[in-house]
Amino acid sequence: MAEETFTPKNIIVTGGCGFIGSNFVHYVVDHHPDVHVTVLDALTYPGNIENIAGLPEDRVEFVHGNICDAELLDKIVPGHDAIVHYAAESHNDNSIAHPEPFLKTNVEGTFRLLEAVRKYGIRYHHVSTDEVYGDLALDDPAKFTERTPYHPSSPYSSTKAASDMLVRAWTRTYGLRTTISNCSNNYGPYQHVEKFIPRQITNILEGERPKLYGRGENVRDWIHTEAHSSGVWTILTKGRIGETYLIGADGEKNNITVLRMILKMMGQDENAFDWVKDRPGHDRRYAIDSTKLRTELGWTPTHTDFESGLKAHGIPEGSGADHQVVHGQPRLVGAGQGRHRSQVQAAGPVRHIRERSHPKGRGPMMIPIYGKGFTRVWISRRI
């Protein structure tokens, strides 16, 4: 039985300039006009402020900062109703090569946020991944549920599993009002080029043959970011305190099927790719059973047709596909990423951030933004 509906008016979205976080910010702005959003983002390489450019200045405030900065959290958390925590290091290959940043952001960052939530008594929603459950056999009919034991297999998924456990411990020990969601693989606008779908698209656009790990049999349960966003909002506002909900849209597809779909849509031969050695510990299959979210909270996913979802958000189609196709619409690849992306139309200015050069010619300077309390941000000038 769901609890009484929670109606936040002022929320903080961490990682709100990243792929999934920025889509959530757009979702809130589009669907909940009475909600103000403060975006807290460190603008590390996956974060792009242009992902939230052009949003109403009276609805969205940007703060450039790190979730591990306790002093900054003390300045911006008071006056808000809830934190929705998206910020994370999330690329598996990077976690294998350099795991330390994953511990810093995913574990320590979550701890700092929970401490701020404990101090100021606000709500907290924790966005996590289905990768904490490990993987399933390719021929196993089972799916992950909220009762599936944790069995992470990479530095990324293990740090996310640790962050989930922190949330549960702080909820039980300190009585925090929290919820957790674990979601499957996302696709949609503004995704960073390092991820599977944008990487294949950009390789084709640049005349390079896409690469495919192993035999391409690894299965991912794809969900559009808009569906993910609606699921998170449903859990934040209707979910039971201390509960976990899985978000999925029954979108299981193996990697070779997805790659061949992209090649075909872009007018290429379906076999115009190269096989490469599989990565260490590559999970075989993810699959989510979102029955609890659907039956308990009444959520249903949007964009349940994967191919239509790709077409709706800017994938270039046909043998003459080029960068112009994605002009003027949400993009599967975020603005300003990679060699070909210089031709992608930049988003408009972020009007609520005032910008000026350093008086001594040293580039951008620190300037104040006035909102709830006093915060400072670094703003890089546009080139």
Wavefront OBJ file of the C-alpha trace (Angstrom):
o trace
v 0.000 0.000 0.000
v 1.518 3.326 -1.066
v 1.876 6.147 1.434
v 0.294 9.566 1.137
v 1.543 11.403 -1.934
v 4.612 13.559 -1.331
v 4.415 16.900 -3.171
v 7.853 18.528 -3.307
v 8.223 22.143 -4.412
v 12.015 22.533 -4.309
v 14.291 19.633 -5.166
v 18.020 19.156 -5.685
v 19.056 16.903 -8.575
v 22.659 15.760 -8.301
v 24.337 14.977 -11.598
v 21.657 16.993 -13.349
v 23.950 17.887 -16.264
v 24.689 14.248 -17.040
v 22.731 12.027 -19.406
v 20.057 10.501 -17.172
v 20.009 13.337 -14.644
v 19.474 16.053 -17.263
v 16.626 14.070 -18.771
v 15.016 13.957 -15.331
v 15.397 17.734 -15.000
v 13.678 18.191 -18.377
v 10.937 15.771 -17.301
v 10.226 17.702 -14.098
v 10.195 21.048 -15.915
v 7.867 19.680 -18.605
v 5.439 17.806 -16.356
v 5.490 19.556 -12.973
v 5.374 23.332 -13.455
v 5.127 24.083 -9.735
v 8.472 22.436 -8.900
v 11.779 24.326 -8.731
v 14.956 22.353 -9.486
v 18.463 23.057 -8.229
v 20.990 21.157 -10.323
v 24.199 20.255 -8.478
v 26.874 18.965 -10.844
v 30.678 18.853 -10.759
v 30.795 19.002 -14.585
v 33.286 16.175 -14.877
v 33.670 14.783 -18.387
v 30.174 13.172 -18.674
v 28.466 16.354 -17.474
v 27.521 19.031 -19.983
v 25.773 22.229 -18.950
v 24.288 22.507 -22.440
v 22.114 19.518 -21.565
v 20.004 21.860 -19.407
v 20.490 25.022 -21.462
v 17.371 27.000 -22.344
v 15.292 25.775 -19.417
v 13.280 28.507 -17.639
v 15.489 30.606 -15.409
v 12.811 30.822 -12.732
v 12.510 27.030 -12.609
v 16.080 25.742 -12.789
v 19.150 26.923 -10.857
v 22.602 25.511 -11.540
v 25.286 25.080 -8.879
v 28.734 23.899 -9.939
v 30.032 21.758 -7.131
v 30.938 18.318 -5.843
v 28.623 16.112 -3.806
v 31.596 15.296 -1.533
v 31.802 18.963 -0.479
v 30.037 19.033 2.891
v 30.353 22.819 3.251
v 28.662 23.356 -0.101
v 25.849 20.991 0.864
v 25.327 22.996 4.058
v 24.778 26.077 1.886
v 22.388 24.660 -0.691
v 20.383 21.892 1.024
v 18.404 24.083 3.475
v 15.140 25.206 1.926
v 14.744 22.145 -0.278
v 12.206 19.346 0.137
v 14.187 16.482 -1.363
v 17.388 15.329 -3.039
v 17.213 13.085 -6.087
v 20.677 11.582 -6.376
v 21.798 10.769 -9.925
v 25.467 11.791 -9.756
v 27.736 8.779 -10.266
v 30.778 7.418 -11.995
v 29.158 4.808 -14.209
v 31.365 3.506 -17.018
v 32.399 -0.105 -16.420
v 35.556 0.016 -18.539
v 36.739 3.115 -16.675
v 36.034 1.471 -13.342
v 38.226 -1.484 -14.284
v 41.106 0.750 -15.389
v 40.801 3.387 -12.643
v 38.489 2.349 -9.770
v 39.390 5.061 -7.233
v 37.091 7.821 -8.607
v 34.191 5.375 -8.342
v 34.815 4.918 -4.630
v 35.049 8.683 -4.140
v 31.886 9.665 -6.008
v 29.637 6.656 -5.580
v 30.431 5.792 -1.961
v 31.758 8.926 -0.257
v 29.437 11.169 -2.284
v 26.404 9.186 -1.168
v 27.595 9.320 2.436
v 27.909 13.130 2.296
v 24.425 13.494 0.857
v 22.913 11.184 3.469
v 24.562 13.189 6.218
v 23.100 16.390 4.765
v 19.686 14.751 4.549
v 20.015 13.639 8.187
v 21.039 17.138 9.265
v 18.229 18.992 7.473
v 15.458 16.405 7.635
v 14.504 16.265 3.953
v 13.522 13.419 1.639
v 16.054 11.470 -0.394
v 15.711 9.320 -3.492
v 18.677 7.198 -4.535
v 19.058 6.301 -8.206
v 20.905 3.024 -8.641
v 21.478 0.289 -11.209
v 20.415 -3.277 -11.863
v 24.115 -4.151 -12.156
v 24.290 -4.490 -8.368
v 22.564 -7.856 -8.826
v 25.309 -9.243 -11.065
v 24.123 -11.011 -14.183
v 21.833 -13.795 -15.352
v 22.512 -16.725 -17.665
v 21.509 -16.125 -21.278
v 19.079 -19.059 -21.157
v 17.708 -18.255 -17.695
v 14.035 -17.158 -17.773
v 14.444 -15.387 -14.418
v 14.545 -11.607 -13.984
v 15.870 -9.375 -11.239
v 13.382 -8.437 -8.522
v 13.682 -6.388 -5.346
v 14.473 -9.639 -3.514
v 17.386 -10.679 -5.745
v 20.624 -10.939 -3.715
v 23.389 -8.455 -4.527
v 26.268 -9.919 -6.527
v 28.150 -7.061 -8.242
v 30.916 -8.007 -10.664
v 32.802 -4.764 -11.425
v 34.269 -1.859 -9.436
v 31.395 0.275 -10.765
v 28.584 -2.037 -9.703
v 30.245 -2.836 -6.369
v 30.468 0.858 -5.465
v 26.824 1.338 -6.427
v 25.935 -1.677 -4.285
v 27.842 -0.105 -1.402
v 25.944 3.159 -1.861
v 22.617 1.302 -1.794
v 23.628 -0.325 1.488
v 24.531 3.053 2.975
v 21.059 4.336 2.139
v 19.434 1.333 3.815
v 21.656 1.639 6.888
v 21.025 5.383 7.306
v 17.293 4.778 6.866
v 17.162 2.123 9.562
v 19.662 3.694 11.980
v 18.707 7.358 11.717
v 15.136 7.158 10.466
v 15.794 8.930 7.150
v 12.936 9.169 4.676
v 14.472 7.472 1.650
v 13.595 5.403 -1.389
v 15.827 3.531 -3.850
v 15.338 2.675 -7.513
v 17.400 0.245 -9.574
v 17.065 0.699 -13.314
v 18.217 -1.087 -16.439
v 20.230 0.344 -19.354
v 18.997 3.750 -20.519
v 18.925 5.274 -23.980
v 17.680 8.664 -25.158
v 18.770 12.282 -25.640
v 22.098 13.711 -24.419
v 23.868 10.410 -23.801
v 27.663 10.597 -23.575
v 29.648 9.191 -26.489
v 31.415 6.621 -24.284
v 28.222 4.590 -23.972
v 27.266 1.721 -26.275
v 24.600 3.280 -28.519
v 26.198 6.739 -29.034
v 29.571 5.093 -29.618
v 28.192 3.008 -32.485
v 26.417 6.038 -34.000
v 29.466 8.292 -33.799
v 31.760 5.655 -35.269
v 29.465 5.324 -38.277
v 29.202 9.106 -38.679
v 32.992 9.390 -38.625
v 33.504 6.596 -41.156
v 34.872 4.152 -38.595
v 33.679 0.587 -38.249
v 31.826 -0.012 -34.976
v 33.365 -2.467 -32.500
v 31.535 -5.242 -30.677
v 32.741 -7.058 -27.576
v 32.987 -10.849 -27.589
v 30.231 -12.558 -29.585
v 27.687 -9.794 -29.067
v 25.386 -12.084 -27.118
v 25.299 -10.006 -23.934
v 21.718 -8.937 -23.227
v 20.669 -5.554 -21.839
v 17.173 -4.531 -20.752
v 16.758 -1.159 -22.510
v 14.561 1.639 -21.212
v 14.053 5.145 -22.556
v 15.190 7.912 -20.207
v 11.734 9.488 -20.223
v 10.289 6.248 -18.865
v 13.043 6.110 -16.268
v 12.351 9.712 -15.268
v 8.640 9.078 -14.828
v 9.460 6.019 -12.723
v 11.762 8.000 -10.440
v 9.167 10.746 -10.011
v 6.504 8.160 -9.202
v 8.705 6.560 -6.546
v 9.737 9.921 -5.060
v 6.153 11.087 -4.690
v 4.253 7.839 -4.078
v 6.777 5.262 -2.906
v 6.880 3.838 0.596
v 9.673 5.077 2.844
v 12.569 2.624 3.029
v 11.446 0.666 -0.020
v 13.292 -0.270 -3.206
v 11.603 -0.354 -6.610
v 12.976 -1.727 -9.875
v 12.341 0.287 -13.052
v 12.250 -1.594 -16.355
v 10.339 -1.605 -19.638
v 10.740 -5.232 -20.836
v 13.302 -4.140 -23.422
v 15.684 -7.107 -23.527
v 17.957 -7.130 -26.575
v 21.428 -8.516 -27.136
v 24.211 -6.216 -28.244
v 24.561 -7.581 -31.745
v 20.846 -7.035 -32.395
v 21.095 -3.406 -31.244
v 24.211 -2.752 -33.336
v 22.704 -4.276 -36.470
v 19.531 -2.246 -35.921
v 21.599 0.955 -35.790
v 23.615 -0.018 -38.877
v 20.447 -0.757 -40.834
v 18.768 2.504 -39.753
v 21.846 4.430 -40.889
v 21.930 2.739 -44.291
v 24.911 0.499 -43.559
v 25.478 -3.197 -44.097
v 24.362 -5.072 -40.976
v 27.755 -6.812 -40.784
v 29.869 -3.642 -41.198
v 31.493 -3.929 -37.745
v 34.553 -5.535 -36.156
v 34.706 -8.037 -33.338
v 37.000 -7.197 -30.416
v 38.144 -9.153 -27.362
v 35.560 -9.233 -24.594
v 36.165 -7.102 -21.518
v 36.984 -8.738 -18.154
v 33.945 -9.827 -16.154
v 31.469 -8.766 -18.856
v 27.980 -9.412 -17.462
v 25.952 -11.745 -19.649
v 22.365 -10.633 -19.209
v 20.314 -8.054 -17.301
v 16.551 -8.310 -17.029
v 14.206 -6.425 -14.707
v 10.845 -7.393 -13.289
v 9.145 -4.094 -12.463
v 5.907 -5.663 -11.214
v 6.163 -4.026 -7.779
v 6.412 -0.517 -9.234
v 3.582 -1.139 -11.697
v 1.137 -2.781 -9.312
v 1.884 -0.883 -6.093
v 2.353 2.619 -7.520
v 0.489 2.359 -10.837
v 3.479 3.198 -13.067
v 3.641 2.218 -16.731
v 6.597 2.838 -19.068
v 6.559 5.090 -22.119
v 8.499 4.358 -25.340
v 8.099 0.600 -25.063
v 9.153 0.118 -28.704
v 12.953 0.333 -28.769
v 13.390 1.068 -32.483
v 10.760 3.819 -32.436
v 12.451 5.316 -29.391
v 15.755 5.507 -31.262
v 14.141 7.152 -34.279
v 12.254 9.659 -32.151
v 15.400 11.121 -30.672
v 17.714 11.970 -33.465
v 19.428 8.824 -34.717
v 20.576 9.688 -38.263
v 18.790 7.506 -40.802
v 19.766 6.346 -44.277
v 23.005 6.038 -46.220
v 23.307 9.842 -46.472
v 22.998 10.327 -42.733
v 25.136 13.115 -41.360
v 25.300 15.503 -38.483
v 22.620 17.810 -39.835
v 19.939 15.257 -39.017
v 20.232 15.945 -35.295
v 20.048 19.726 -35.569
v 17.310 21.441 -33.613
v 16.052 18.423 -31.676
v 17.039 16.394 -28.636
v 20.051 14.264 -29.472
v 21.154 10.753 -28.616
v 24.628 12.277 -28.453
v 25.158 15.302 -26.235
v 26.393 18.584 -27.637
v 30.126 19.234 -27.648
v 31.321 15.606 -27.468
v 33.930 14.225 -29.862
v 35.266 15.217 -33.268
v 32.060 15.150 -35.290
v 30.085 16.971 -32.633
v 31.438 20.391 -33.513
v 28.722 20.457 -36.146
v 25.925 19.660 -33.736
v 23.834 22.723 -32.990
v 24.672 24.063 -29.553
v 21.924 24.628 -27.049
v 20.992 28.186 -26.159
v 22.573 30.108 -23.300
v 21.815 29.247 -19.698
v 20.165 32.541 -18.948
v 19.977 32.262 -15.183
v 23.769 32.133 -14.875
v 25.524 35.483 -15.190
v 28.971 35.287 -16.701
v 31.870 37.656 -17.011
v 35.605 37.439 -17.686
v 38.204 37.699 -14.974
v 39.261 41.382 -14.703
v 42.929 40.434 -15.056
v 42.387 38.370 -18.191
v 42.696 34.971 -16.500
v 39.625 33.476 -18.077
v 36.363 32.795 -16.242
v 35.997 34.091 -12.726
v 33.957 32.968 -9.745
v 30.665 34.844 -9.576
v 27.759 34.730 -7.137
v 24.348 33.275 -7.815
v 21.642 34.377 -5.454
v 18.884 31.966 -4.642
v 18.361 29.930 -1.534
v 21.332 31.137 0.449
v 24.559 32.173 -1.209
v 26.468 29.887 -3.539
v 29.339 30.408 -5.910
v 30.074 28.637 -9.167
v 32.739 28.535 -11.827
v 31.319 29.253 -15.254
v 33.427 28.649 -18.338
v 32.968 31.101 -21.173
v 31.532 29.726 -24.396
v 34.027 29.534 -27.256
l 1 2 3 4 5 6 7 8 9 10 11 12 13 14 15 16 17 18 19 20 21 22 23 24 25 26 27 28 29 30 31 32 33 34 35 36 37 38 39 40 41 42 43 44 45 46 47 48 49 50 51 52 53 54 55 56 57 58 59 60 61 62 63 64 65 66 67 68 69 70 71 72 73 74 75 76 77 78 79 80 81 82 83 84 85 86 87 88 89 90 91 92 93 94 95 96 97 98 99 100 101 102 103 104 105 106 107 108 109 110 111 112 113 114 115 116 117 118 119 120 121 122 123 124 125 126 127 128 129 130 131 132 133 134 135 136 137 138 139 140 141 142 143 144 145 146 147 148 149 150 151 152 153 154 155 156 157 158 159 160 161 162 163 164 165 166 167 168 169 170 171 172 173 174 175 176 177 178 179 180 181 182 183 184 185 186 187 188 189 190 191 192 193 194 195 196 197 198 199 200 201 202 203 204 205 206 207 208 209 210 211 212 213 214 215 216 217 218 219 220 221 222 223 224 225 226 227 228 229 230 231 232 233 234 235 236 237 238 239 240 241 242 243 244 245 246 247 248 249 250 251 252 253 254 255 256 257 258 259 260 261 262 263 264 265 266 267 268 269 270 271 272 273 274 275 276 277 278 279 280 281 282 283 284 285 286 287 288 289 290 291 292 293 294 295 296 297 298 299 300 301 302 303 304 305 306 307 308 309 310 311 312 313 314 315 316 317 318 319 320 321 322 323 324 325 326 327 328 329 330 331 332 333 334 335 336 337 338 339 340 341 342 343 344 345 346 347 348 349 350 351 352 353 354 355 356 357 358 359 360 361 362 363 364 365 366 367 368 369 370 371 372 373 374 375 376 377 378 379 380 381 382 383
